[in-house]
Amino acid sequence: MSNQSTRFLSEENFTIDEAGKRGVLKLEGELTMEQAVDIKETLLSALVQVEHLSLNLEEGTVFDLSFVQLLYSAYQTALSMNKSLTLRGACPADLKQIVKESGYNQHQWLPI
């Protein structure tokens, strides 16, 4: 796994409850095409560790369409694994705008 993924999955950014069923993953900084491989690896790694994954995106600073596509794919992957993926905290306005402009708000998935 790359350094970026390792940073995302650090104890500071990824916490799991005592039962090992619920996890919170905090993704921060630029969440764009340049980090797509690392973000994908991080999301998949987190999903296999817990039954319910909550994403905290409040400290994301830059988003692009590739990130929205990764989120949608992670949501679909979670469903196929009989797991859940939700958002925790406020969704950044820039991300909401990209979701709306790209038409991903027409899908039933994360409440962005």
Buried (B, 14 or more C-beta within 10 A) or exposed (E): EEEBBEBBBEEEBBBBEEEEEBBBBBBBEEBBBEBBBBBBBBBBBBBEBBBBBBBBBBEBEBBBBBBBBBBBEBBEBBEEEEBBBEBBEEBBEEBBEBBEEBEBBEEEBBEB
